[in-house]
Amino acid sequence: MSPRQVVIEAAHSLNHQAASALLKTLESPINTLFILLTSRIQEVLPTIVSRCQLIPFRRLSNDDFAQVLTQVGEQQILDNPMLLNMAQGSPGAAISSYQMLQSIPEEVIQQCSSLPSNLRAALSLAKTIDHSLEHSQQLWLIDYLQLLWWHSYHRIDLIEKLVQAKDALLKLAQNRLVWEVTLANTIAD
């Protein structure tokens, strides 16, 4: 009988109970191959890591990255440097970001491309984001804005505000309030 295979994505996000159950399973002789995927190995229980064979994956070179995107018919992504930076050498991440960008109304992206000039503009944009975008789109937009605003303004304080906003959204704070506070605190001088 050939072994079964189980893939656990984002293994670093397992809560304590799930990690303990996985550890117990790994210690039992069963006919199953577990593949744990993580970008943050330091957050996986050391006792789990000690029972694994580590296979590090590296970013693709720019040429290989472009070749993969071209082969799968997504070469238009190569024309968007912001998405390429977000992808960090991962064609899958580039495609996912491209699809997310396409799902967000162009007017929202345009309004977010610069800092709000006054409180009215900040509150209006917060309302637009809250009404136009689903939770997952708002989380992605924060990642996109971090990169966009860094390239435009080179201000770490703006990035910190966006990190705080993402943390609040992940904790399921009221979306509109998070955006209002964040955007009000980024009004252009």
N, C-alpha and C positions, 0 to 999 in steps of 0.2 A: 504494500500500500504506500503510495507516494505521500509525502508530507503536505499538510495543508499550509497555506500561507496567510498571514494576517498582517496588514499594514496599518500602523498607527501614526497618523499625521499629527504634527505639533505635539510630539511626545512630552515636550517641556511644559505643556499646559495641563497635564494630568493632575487632578487634585490628590491629596494625600491618600484617600481611600482607594482611588483607582490605581495609583502608583504601587501601593502595598499589595493590591490584588494581582497586579501584573508581576511584581516581584515573586509572589508565591507561585504564580503560574510558571514563571521562568525556571524556578527551582524544581518543578515537578517534571519528570521525564514524559513528555507527550510528543506525538508525531506532528508537530506544528512549527513552522518557521515564522518568527516574529520579525517584522521589519519596522524599526522605529525611525521616524523622520523628525528631525528637529534642526532649527537654525541656532538654538541656544542650548548646547549640550551641558553647559554649566548649571542649568536649571533642572536637569534630570537627576533623580536620586543617584548618588554615587554607587549604591549597591546594584542598581539596575545597569548603569554604565559598565561596571566591572564584569557583568555577565554577557556583554555584547562585543561583537567584533565591529570596530569602528571603520567606516568607509567614508572618508571625507570627499565631498564634491566641491569642485572649484568653479568659479565663474568662467563662462566661455570667453574666449578672446573676441575682440570686436568683429573680426572676419568670420569666425564660426557662428557668432550670434547673428550676424547679418545673413549668413548662408541658411541657417535654420529658419529664420523668419521668411526668407524668400521661398524656401522649399515648401513651406506650409501655406503660402499665398498671403502672407501678412506683411509684405515688404513696405506698405504704406506707413507702418509704425516707424520705420527707419527715418522718416522725415520729421519725427517729433522728438527732439532731443530731451525734452522734459520726461517723456515716458521712458526713453532709453535709460536715463539716469535713475528713475524710480525702479526699473527692472533689475538693475545691478547685475547684468549679465545673464539673466534668466529669461529665455524666450517665453515661457509660460506666464511669468509675471508681466512681461511686456504685453502679451496678448490680453491678459485679464485686465490690465490697466487701460488698454486701448478700448476694450469693450465697455468698461466703466465710464471712461471719458465720453464715449458716444452716447451713453444713456443719460447723461446730464445735459440739460438744456444749455445751448450755447450762450444764452444771455446770462446765466448764472456764472459760467466760467469767465465771461467778459467782465462782469461786475466784480468778481473776486480777484481779477488780475491786478488790481491796484487797491491800496488801502482806502477805507472810507474817509471822506473829507470832513464829515461832520456827524453828529449824533443821529440826525434824521436818516442819513444815508446808511449808517451802521444798522439801525433798527429795521430799516426797510430791507436791507440785504439779509438780515437774520430771518425776517418773516418769509422772504422769498425762498431761502434755503430750506427752512422748516416745512413750507408748504409744497415745495417742488421735489424734494429729495427724500428717499427712504433712508432709514437708519444706516444701512450698509454704504449707501452712496455718500452720506455725510461723513462717515469715518474715512472713506477713501479720499474725499475732498480735502480733509485735513492733511493727509499725507501729501497730496498734490500741492496744497498751499504752502506746506513747509518748504518744499523744494522751490516752488515758484517765487515765494517771498524771499527766500534766502538769496536766490540768484538776482532778484531785483533790488533788495535793500541791504543785504549782508548785516542783518541785525539779529543777534541771538535772542534778544528779548521777545521778538515776534515768534520765533520758533518755540520758545518756552511757553508762550501763551497758547499756541496751537497744541503743544503736548498736553498742557493742562486741560484744554478743551476736549481732546480725544479721551483722556482719562475720565473726564466727567461723563462723556457720552457712553463710554464703555461701562460705567457704573449706573447707567440708565437714568441719569439726570434728565430733566425736561430739556429736550433738544433746543427749542426756541430760546429758552433762557440762557443756555450755554452759548449759543451763537450771539445773542444780544450782548452778553458780558464780554465775550472774546472780541467781537468786532468793535464794541465801544472802547475797549482798551487798546485798540490798534489805530485809532483815528490819526490820519496823517497830520503832521505838524505844519 
